Amino acid sequence: MSFTQNQHFPASLKDQPILIVPGLRNSDEQHWQSLWEAQLPNSKRIQVDDWSTADLDKWKAGIRAELDKLDKPAVIIAHSFGTLASASIAAEFPTKIAALFLVAPADPDKFRIAQRLPQRPLQVPATIIASSNDPWLTEGKAAYWALQWGTDFLRLNNVGHINSESNLGFWPEGIQLLQKLLRSAKKTITTTNRLPRAA
């Protein structure tokens, strides 16, 4: 299905670079990230050598490698461990990112990387989506990181880790939430907002 036929996504994404940043073990074909990627013509999934080992530096390197190929800021759509790496990159390279859609963050304390994550508000529009019964992060901790990073925060009711096991399919509610984020980032996401070329 071409983008012009697809009524799911906002028109603002037609020419917008999008990075898909999965969590541990990547996102399988039934995951909403994979379903979205298949419908977004300018989306690109980051590459990580070993998806089964949580390595913040490798995830960050995967994101940076894709961002460096672009001539305008990207919207990052991240899940689980990928949200932690995405927030870290946003803190380091805010001009490369138009918006952050951070879904079901993993608990950084489980990976002993909390002190390596940003400790102040991010300088890009961002939203954290959490679940009331996520086994990977309590809603209290999700709210804590939303406060730390200065992001919007939404708690969904009983949808687990917001992954394939949650049986969300294409997750139309998520698209609506993404659209809300993009509206708040409208001034950032323009075809004329191009990154300066490296000297």
N, C-alpha and C positions, 0 to 999 in steps of 0.2 A: 504494500500500500504506500503510495507516495504521500509526502507531507500535505500536498494540496487537497488530497482526499481525506486526510486524517483530521477528524474534528475534535480529537481528544486534547491536543496540545495547543497552547496559546500561539498566536501568529508571531509573537516576538521571538520565538525559538526557531523560526524558519531558517535564518541565517546566523544563528548564534552558536558559537563553539560550545560544546558540552563535553565534560569529562565524567565518565562513569567510574567511580572509585568503590569497588566492592570491599567486603571485609574478609576475614579468614575463610579459606577454602573457596574463595571466589563466589560468584552468584550463578546458580545453575539456570537452565533454560526456563524454568517455571517461576523464577524470581522476578518480581516487578521491575528490578533494574534491567534485566535482560530483555523483558518485554518492551520497556520504554526505549532501550537502545536500538532495538530493531525498527522502531517507528520514527526515530529522530535522525535525520539525514546527516547532521553535522556532529554526531556524538562519536566519542572514541573512548574505549575502555583502556585504563592504564594496564601496563604489563609489570608483573612481579615474578621473579624467578621461582620462588617457593611460596605458594599461596597457603600452605599449611603451617608455616612458622610465622608468628607475629613479630615482625621486625619493622619498627617505626621508620628507621632510616631507608629501608628498601621501598616501603610504601611511598615515602616522601620523594625518593628518587624517581619512582615511576610517575608520580604526578608531575614533578618538575620537568621530566623529559618531554611530556606531552605539552605542557604549558609553553615550553621554549620553542615549540614548532609553530605557535600561533602568533598572529599579528594583532589580535585584540583579546580583551579579557574573556575568560571562560566562565560558564556556570558549572559548578561542581555539584554532582549528585552522588552523595556518599552514603554508605551503609556500614554500621557496626565499627570494626577496627578502622575501616577506611575514613570514618568521620574524624578520628583522632589525628590521622596524618593530614587530612584536608585542612583542619583547623590550624595545624602547625604551619603548613605551607601558606595559608592565608595570612598568618601573623608575620611571616618572613617576606612575602611577596604580594602585598595587597593590591598592587596595580595590575597584577596578572589575573585577578579573579573578579568577576562581575557579581557573583552571588554564591552562597553556600547553602545547599539543601542537605542537612545532616540528619539522617534517619537512624534511630535505634543505636545510639553510641554504645560502644563496648566500655566496660569499666576499666579505666586506665590503671587503677590500683591492682587489678588482676595481672597486669603485665609489668607492673612496677615502673611506669613511665609518667605518672601524674606530674612529677616535677619538671618533666621535659616538655609538657604541653604549655600553651599560652596561659599566662596568669593575669591577663588584662583583656579588656574588650577588643574584639577584632575590628578592623577598620573597613570591613566589607559587609553588605547586607547578608544576614544569615538567619536561618531558622533551624531549631532542633525539634524533631518529632520523636516523642518517646511513648512507651506503652506502660500501662499500669502494672502489667505482670511480666515484664521482660526479664528473663532469667539472667541476662548478661549485665543488667544495670538497673538499680532501683530508681523509681521515679524521683526520689529525693536527690540522688546523685546527678541525675539528668538535669534537674532544675538547678542544681549547684553549678554545673558547667555552663548552662545557659546564662546564668548570672555572671559567671566569670568572664565569659566571652561576649557578653552584651547582645545575645541573640534573642529573637522571638522564641517562645517555647509553647509547645502544644502537647498535651498528654492524651493519647488515645486509650480507649478502654479495652483491656483484655485482648490484645492482638499479639501477644508474645513478643518475639524478636523482630516482628515486621519483616518476615522473610518468606521463603517458599512454604515453610511449615504453617504459616499463618493463613494460607489459602486466600490470599488477597487478589489473585489473578492480576489483571492490569492495574489494579488499585486506583480507580478513578478519584477517590477522595484525596489521594496523594497528589494527583495532577492538579486538583483544585488548590491544594496547599502550596504547590510549586508556583502556580499562577499568582497567588497572593504575594509570595516572595518576590516574584519578578516585577510585579507592579510597584513594590517598594523600592526596587532597584532600577526603575525605568530610566533614570538619569544616567546610570552607569552603562546600561545595555543599549548601545546605539551603534549603527554601522560606521559612524565616524569616529567612535572612541577607539583609537588604535594605539597600540603600544609603541613606544620609541624603539627604533632599531638599535641593536648593540653597536657600539663604535668599533 
